[in-house]
Every structure is written in structure tokens, then in C-alpha cells.
């Protein structure tokens, strides 16, 4: 093959690859890919090899059961902003690895103001509201022991349009699981545990 013909073949192949890469990028974004996902694949030969093996039929891709993306942006109620959102990577839901935490100031007949409790919770591995919303979509995963309590997810704090801070909680209302919110200026007692990672 002459050098001219070889150059044309390489150029044509390159043009096709660029076009396909562009189409791939568009499709990936449509299904939820973010820049960090492209970066992870671009910088990992191992992950690229795994994807190639799947595309060529040598391996299968199976979703991890009940994997919760705690790094994703949290659900945002109308007219609210996120004050704080502690990311936690991918959490594989396992109720044996989650516990209910009560401050010493909540036990028995005691109670604690939410602003003070927030300071305590900042040192605990509190789960964020992404876990709450995942559980609401999969209520069969919610531990029975949560009934009769307001279980708080301190990993996400919200600010409303009046500049007040709130934390969301999970509760049972005699017919279904739902979420509600609680002002940090109110008191938290023994019926208001926090969901925290036990590991």
C-alpha cells in the first residue's frame, strides 16, 4: 500500500472512531454518566478491560443488590436548599450494619435541642437522605424496629426559604412509610434516633 493510500485509510478510521466516540458520549450522558464516570473509565485499564470483555460477550454485568449512591445530589423539597450533604460513596444496604443512635441527652426522659444534637452528629457516621429516599422506594427493606419512631438521617441538612434548618426523617403513619422534616430549633427525645453506619 502506498503512503498516500495508507494515510487515507488511517484518516478514515480516525474519523469513524471520533464520530462513534461522540455518539457514545451522548448516549452515556442520556443514561446518567457524569464527568467523574468518564474519568474513572479513561484512567483505569482494568475497568476498560472489564467493559471490553462485556461488549465481546466474555463476561456479564450484574447490578449489586441494593446499592445506594450516597454521593449523588439529594432530593430537594420545593423552596429548600441543601445546607450540608455528607457524601458516603456506595452503600450496600444491610440492616445489620446500620444502627440507631441516641445521644446521652436523648435517653430516658431527656431531650436535646436539634442545633446541639447536630454538633454531636457531625462526629458520627450518620447516613444521608439518599438512604432515606432509597428505603421509601423499597419499603420492604425498612427494619420493623423503625415503627413507632422518627428515624433521622443527619447526613443531609436543609435550609428553607425562611433560613431555618431542617433534617428529614422516616416514619410509619399506620398505613405506609413516609418522610417528614423537623426543625433544628425543636427538641429531640428518645423517639428520635439517628440512622448511622455501624461499621
Beta strands, then each sheet from edge to edge (+ up, - down):
strand 1: 67-69
strand 2: 81-85
strand 3: 90-92
strand 4: 98-101
strand 5: 112-113
strand 6: 151-159
strand 7: 165-172
strand 8: 177-183
strand 9: 187-188
strand 10: 194-197
sheet 1: 1+ 3-
sheet 2: 2+ 6- 7+ 8-
sheet 3: 4+ 10-
sheet 4: 5+ 9-
end
